[in-house]
Amino acid sequence: MLGNSLKKTCDHPNPRLQTPWNWLQFGLISLPLSPFLGGISIVVASLLTWRKQYHIISDRPIHKGFALLSILLLITTGFASGKLDAVLGLFNFIPFFFFFTGLTPLIQTPAQLRQIAWIMVFGSVPVLIIGFGQLFLGWNFQFQFLWIVFDWIVAPEKSLSGRMTANFMHPNTLAAYLVTIFILGLGLWLENYHKLKQKNRLIIFLTVAVCANFIALILTNSRNGWGITIFACLAYALYKGWRLIVAAVFTITSFCFLAAFAPSPIAQFFRLFVPYGIWARLNDDMFPDRPVGLMRKTQWEFAWNLTQQYPLTGSGLRSFGGLYKTQMQIDVNHPHNLFLMLSAETGLITTLLFCGLLIWILMTASQILWQSRYIEPENHLVFLSYLITFSGWILFNTVDVTTFDIRLNTLSWVFLAALSGVMYQYQSRHIQES
């Protein structure tokens, strides 16, 4: 029965959009292994939708908001001292705004949200295989085929030894990817776990995949990934009303923090139960004598000082790294906070508009979820999964920046488009019925 429902979701509810829907699905399944192939496919899906749904796209207020944001980014580029770097920096934003607006009318139903979630879980399997092979089988290779169509480097840097990287550039980048897969996969599992008794192969696969993603997340040693995983588990448990699980998560989290940060006698007691790899990573004992310039607090202070110097126009996109190196004599490309980076490089007006658009989507989607007249009960959980994914992306970008990895940047805008597209459909349906 589950297999049949998955086959049905391959069909788009609007036959005119079947071709771009096929391109989007292919792009999502290929993106983890080939950013080039996956990215091109998703762009094609967006362009085809733009051609077929231009009037709908151009009429939506959220799209007009991102058009205004694009204009503001272009204006700030004109004031940048390093104009070439600023122009290059635009490619991390404006093209993604464009294909986001193209994908919102393409993704219209909760069934499509499920299909995308399943595709993402299946697509993560090769990444997990590469990651576990890297850590436990000593894989160290570069695979290149047809120039950049397939280009994998599985060769962890010595300074990152012991942290899973797979075919991503950095353990934190992999963690951002895995936490997204974990949230979506856990949402699917909560919808279907009762089918484990029937020995349904898809649910058995899903159970293994979710557990493997969770283990891989731990092995990335990413505090950001750990924190968002806890947040996601709590959100699902609160929604389901599982008080014991909420209590267990709070207890385990408290033990970890006490082992890391409590006074020595108390900490020593809790370290009997909490593995060294967790508490030492939380309090940074695992990496002692780290230069001050690598501390996030230092980077955030520098970014905020830049914001105060150029509050209206910023210092220009991609300027943070050069300015930081000049003062701190250390290479750091971004301040490990997307919103501080934007305020420092593009000014407060642009940043506030960007944050306002994200908050509007978050608030509207939350309102739709909690008002029963909008969304069917059987679709609450899948909609909640995307809401948690979006919230997790925001949280991750308060302590890191995902826009510089094309896979993470692409996926974040696809998920935002999916949430916005279904949100618009429920809104329009409610208006028609009232």
C-alpha atoms as one frame of an Amber mdcrd trajectory, in Angstrom:
protein
   0.000   0.000   0.000   2.826   2.401   0.887   4.633   1.515  -2.339   1.505
   2.313  -4.363   1.090   5.685  -2.649   4.703   6.556  -3.457   4.125   5.701
  -7.113   1.064   7.939  -7.205   3.018  10.913  -5.888   5.273  10.709  -8.929
   2.275  12.204 -10.770   1.790  15.939 -10.371  -1.760  17.114  -9.503  -1.464
  19.550 -12.431  -0.543  17.596 -15.631   0.978  20.776 -17.125   3.622  20.707
 -14.385   4.516  17.009 -14.678   7.754  17.651 -16.591   9.233  20.172 -14.122
   8.104  17.919 -11.252  10.083  15.044 -12.819  13.126  17.289 -13.207  12.898
  18.355  -9.559  12.719  14.754  -8.322  15.702  13.738 -10.435  17.638  16.768
  -9.220  17.006  15.961  -5.559  18.057  12.302  -5.848  21.271  13.187  -7.717
  22.255  16.322  -5.754  24.123  14.625  -2.847  26.542  12.874  -5.215  26.585
  15.400  -8.055  25.891  19.029  -7.147  26.344  19.925 -10.807  23.840  17.408
 -12.180  21.368  17.906  -9.336  21.631  21.687  -9.404  21.114  21.920 -13.162
  18.048  19.652 -12.939  16.478  21.755 -10.173  17.162  24.964 -12.135  15.470
  23.404 -15.195  12.460  22.501 -13.014  12.241  26.095 -11.796  12.607  27.626
 -15.272   9.932  25.363 -16.735   7.580  26.284 -13.899   8.323  29.980 -14.415
   7.346  29.604 -18.079   4.070  27.870 -17.240   3.106  29.743 -14.062   4.504
  33.243 -14.622   1.329  35.135 -13.666   0.900  33.168 -10.422   4.556  33.625
  -9.461   4.684  37.354 -10.194   1.469  37.998  -8.243   2.492  36.511  -4.874
   3.597  39.025  -2.192   6.424  36.840  -0.857   7.975  36.729  -4.331   7.740
  40.513  -4.610   9.536  40.673  -1.259  12.431  38.607  -2.573  12.515  40.721
  -5.747  12.919  43.814  -3.553  15.608  42.012  -1.539  17.475  41.262  -4.773
  17.385  44.948  -5.730  18.745  45.944  -2.315  21.585  43.422  -2.661  22.464
  44.896  -6.061  22.469  48.398  -4.554  24.781  47.386  -1.691  27.138  45.837
  -4.252  27.518  49.282  -5.818  28.863  50.632  -2.510  31.286  47.736  -1.863
  35.004  48.491  -1.950  35.707  45.080  -3.485  33.065  45.115  -6.217  34.196
  41.918  -7.943  33.975  39.935  -4.707  30.587  41.486  -3.982  29.280  40.553
  -7.444  30.495  36.988  -6.959  28.783  36.972  -3.574  25.454  37.761  -5.238
  25.513  34.284  -6.809  25.000  32.773  -3.358  21.663  34.587  -3.075  19.893
  36.066  -6.113  19.858  32.922  -8.333  18.494  30.941  -5.385  15.754  33.534
  -4.804  14.823  33.109  -8.470  14.500  29.332  -8.432  12.776  29.459  -5.025
  10.018  31.577  -6.577   9.813  29.127  -9.479   9.420  26.092  -7.234   6.691
  27.418  -4.925   3.836  26.838  -7.429   5.345  23.489  -8.421   5.033  21.959
  -4.937   1.367  22.097  -3.946   0.338  19.075  -1.861   1.361  17.183   1.287
   1.798  14.102  -0.934   4.569  15.959  -2.756   6.160  16.869   0.578   6.241
  13.157   1.433   7.698  12.270  -1.945  10.494  14.812  -1.535  11.215  13.512
   1.987  11.464   9.915   0.703  13.755  11.013  -2.122  16.018  12.789   0.361
  16.246   9.700   2.585  17.087   7.443  -0.362  19.604   9.972  -1.658  21.439
  10.027   1.675  22.366   6.319   1.508  25.482   6.766  -0.724  26.648   9.649
   1.481  26.315   7.438   4.574  28.223   4.599   2.892  31.055   6.970   1.958
  31.099   8.462   5.473  31.241   5.152   7.320  33.812   3.856   4.826  35.935
   6.917   5.448  35.933   6.485   9.240  36.010   2.706   9.654  37.580   1.409
   6.439  40.114   4.176   5.936  38.764   5.262   2.551  40.857   8.067   1.109
  40.358   8.810  -2.577  39.305  11.293  -5.243  36.792  10.252  -7.866  36.228
  12.490 -10.870  34.077  11.737 -13.893  33.221  14.075 -16.781  34.983  17.050
 -15.200  32.625  18.327 -12.458  29.612  16.091 -13.115  30.936  13.719 -10.451
  33.773  15.012  -8.290  34.201  13.421  -4.860  37.102  13.988  -2.506  37.135
  11.598   0.449  40.304  12.736   2.197  39.804  14.258   5.663  42.254  16.899
   6.805  44.567  15.882   9.662  43.103  18.573  11.906  39.679  17.029  11.476
  40.801  13.459  12.075  38.128  11.329  13.685  35.210  13.451  12.409  33.034
  12.136   9.596  33.152  14.246   6.442  32.066  11.827   3.651  32.069  13.649
   0.301  31.446  17.060   1.888  34.064  19.754   2.514  33.779  19.872   6.317
  32.185  17.829   9.136  29.860  20.723  10.003  28.686  20.875   6.391  27.933
  17.159   6.459  26.147  17.610   9.790  23.882  20.298   8.304  22.955  17.868
   5.516  22.435  14.895   7.825  20.313  16.774  10.344  17.967  17.754   7.502
  17.673  14.133   6.389  17.196  12.980   9.971  14.315  15.420  10.582  12.489
  14.471   7.382  13.179  10.763   7.854  12.001  10.795  11.459   8.800  12.532
  10.364   8.152   9.800   7.787   8.933   7.122  10.371   6.494   8.600  12.903
   3.796   8.518  10.226   4.444   4.860   9.404   6.140   3.129  12.383   3.002
   1.086  13.108   3.671  -0.761   9.842   6.833  -2.321  11.311   4.613  -5.128
  12.645   3.661  -5.903   9.041   7.384  -6.210   8.179   6.959  -3.590   5.478
  10.289  -3.381   3.644  10.126   0.351   3.087   9.562   1.019   6.786  12.354
  -1.379   7.754  14.632   0.494   5.334  13.447   3.823   6.760  14.154   2.657
  10.319  17.703   1.640   9.386  18.272   4.867   7.436  17.088   7.111  10.300
  19.282   5.242  12.805  22.284   5.400  10.445  21.782   9.146   9.957  21.607
   9.624  13.725  24.846   7.684  14.272  26.559   9.583  11.450  25.441  12.867
  13.018  27.114  11.898  16.277  30.296  10.973  14.377  30.525  14.394  12.734
  31.250  15.805  16.211  29.211  18.856  15.232  27.763  20.621  18.255  25.424
  22.480  15.912  24.121  19.210  14.500  23.712  17.681  17.961  21.763  20.663
  19.247  19.344  20.746  16.312  18.828  16.989  16.540  17.776  17.412  20.178
  15.504  20.302  19.182  13.861  18.172  16.467  13.320  15.186  18.773  11.758
  17.438  21.408   9.495  19.083  18.823   8.197  15.727  17.577   7.788  14.347
  21.109   5.867  17.436  22.246   3.627  17.231  19.192   2.902  13.554  19.822
   2.403  14.174  23.547   5.139  11.697  24.530   6.022  13.109  27.930   8.379
  10.296  28.869  10.480  10.908  25.758  10.535  14.649  26.468  11.700  13.918
  30.009  14.323  11.455  28.747  15.708  13.951  26.225  15.879  16.678  28.882
  17.588  14.290  31.311  20.196  13.085  28.807  20.875  16.639  27.636  21.243
  17.826  31.232  23.700  15.010  31.990  25.806  16.029  28.977  25.884  19.699
  29.958  26.658  18.920  33.588  29.529  16.658  32.486  30.856  19.473  30.300
  30.290  22.622  32.342  29.505  21.808  36.004  32.081  22.414  38.783  34.764
  19.734  38.802  33.403  17.341  41.500  29.941  17.319  39.916  31.315  17.125
  36.381  33.553  14.166  37.274  30.535  12.238  38.521  28.513  12.778  35.327
  31.541  11.966  33.170  31.200   8.410  34.456  28.077   8.155  32.289  28.708
  10.612  29.437  31.318   9.621  26.816  34.437  11.767  26.569  33.725  12.502
  22.897  30.526  14.326  23.872  31.385  16.363  26.965  34.891  17.258  25.731
  33.461  18.421  22.418  30.813  20.530  24.154  33.297  22.435  26.310  36.086
  22.379  23.692  38.498  20.337  25.842  38.895  18.117  22.792  40.548  21.011
  20.933  42.549  22.978  23.541  44.609  26.102  22.859  42.427  27.166  19.942
  43.455  30.624  18.625  41.205  33.471  19.743  40.564  34.365  16.110  38.885
  30.997  15.537  36.421  31.541  18.350  32.887  32.303  17.207  32.522  35.003
  19.855  35.479  36.886  18.351  34.081  36.568  14.831  30.628  37.708  15.910
  32.032  40.772  17.663  34.048  41.662  14.560  30.969  41.264  12.333  28.878
  43.457  14.610  31.601  46.135  14.624  31.516  46.081  10.818  27.748  46.479
  10.939  28.116  49.570  13.124  30.693  51.044  10.736  28.502  50.493   7.635
  24.929  50.207   8.963  23.128  51.051   5.700  25.183  49.455   2.920  27.518
  47.031   4.684  31.133  46.461   3.664  30.207  44.353   0.621  29.486  40.655
   0.136  32.513  38.369   0.631  34.417  41.182   2.338  34.452  39.681   5.843
  37.281  37.203   5.182  39.760  39.795   3.896  38.963  42.346   6.592  39.147
  39.730   9.336  42.508  38.424   8.107  43.921  41.952   8.015  43.091  42.503
  11.688  43.393  38.982  13.162  46.038  37.452  10.859  43.975  34.307  10.429
  41.909  32.878   7.562  38.178  32.804   8.329  35.848  33.220   5.361  32.677
  34.068   7.294  31.630  34.920  10.868  29.750  31.637  11.484  26.416  33.427
  11.636  24.472  34.095   8.445  22.500  37.009   9.849  25.534  38.793  11.307
  27.348  38.172   8.022  24.516  39.802   6.088  24.331  42.791   8.426  28.107
  43.296   8.210  28.313  42.853   4.442  24.962  44.206   3.161  23.698  46.487
   5.943  20.819  46.395   8.397  17.989  47.284   5.977  18.753  44.345   3.681
  19.232  41.989   6.615  15.986  43.030   8.310  14.051  42.496   5.074  15.615
  39.047   4.636  14.793  38.106   8.240  11.298  39.570   7.896  10.538  37.393
   4.867  11.729  34.267   6.675   9.750  35.145   9.816   6.614  35.780   7.744
   6.870  32.302   6.172   7.578  30.715   9.558   4.674  32.456  11.298   2.179
  31.837   8.485   3.124  28.158   8.199   2.818  27.742  11.982  -0.604  29.365
  11.921  -1.779  27.003   9.177  -0.487  23.973  11.096  -2.218  24.822  14.366
  -5.552  25.903  12.897  -7.411  22.690  12.102  -9.669  24.297   9.506  -6.654
  24.733   7.224  -4.939  21.350   7.090  -6.207  17.770   7.308  -5.203  15.840
  10.469  -3.409  13.116   8.454  -1.184  15.780   6.891  -0.183  17.572  10.100
   2.953  15.517  10.677   4.513  15.910   7.229   3.816  19.668   7.295   5.344
  19.831  10.786   8.445  18.020   9.460   9.110  20.797   6.964   8.416  23.436
   9.591  10.996  21.807  11.892  13.437  21.484   8.971  13.059  25.189   8.194
  13.478  26.103  11.877  16.524  23.838  12.085  18.052  25.593   9.076  17.568
  28.965  10.795  19.119  27.669  14.029  22.084  26.151  12.204  22.766  29.449
  10.466  22.994  31.277  13.777  26.232  29.395  14.490  27.431  28.654  10.943
  26.746  29.650   7.326  25.332  27.132   4.849  25.109  29.418   1.797  28.670
  28.630   0.657  27.944  24.946   0.039  25.873  24.622  -3.148  24.134  21.449
  -1.966  23.052  22.896   1.362  22.077  26.222  -0.173  20.030  24.513  -2.881
  18.272  22.178  -0.458  17.409  24.964   1.977  15.604  26.915  -0.762  13.874
  23.790  -2.079  12.501  23.037   1.393  11.472  26.651   1.880   9.733  26.580
  -1.508   7.990  23.324  -0.576   6.718  24.766   2.702   5.629  28.015   1.022
   3.990  26.274  -1.938   1.788  24.012   0.181   1.095  26.919   2.530  -0.222
  29.010  -0.373  -2.450  26.157  -1.561  -4.077  25.834   1.863  -4.542  29.586
   2.076  -6.177  29.824  -1.360  -8.409  26.847  -0.605  -9.553  28.460   2.638
 -10.323  31.741   0.828 -12.388  29.889  -1.784 -14.352  28.009   0.859 -15.086
  31.066   3.010
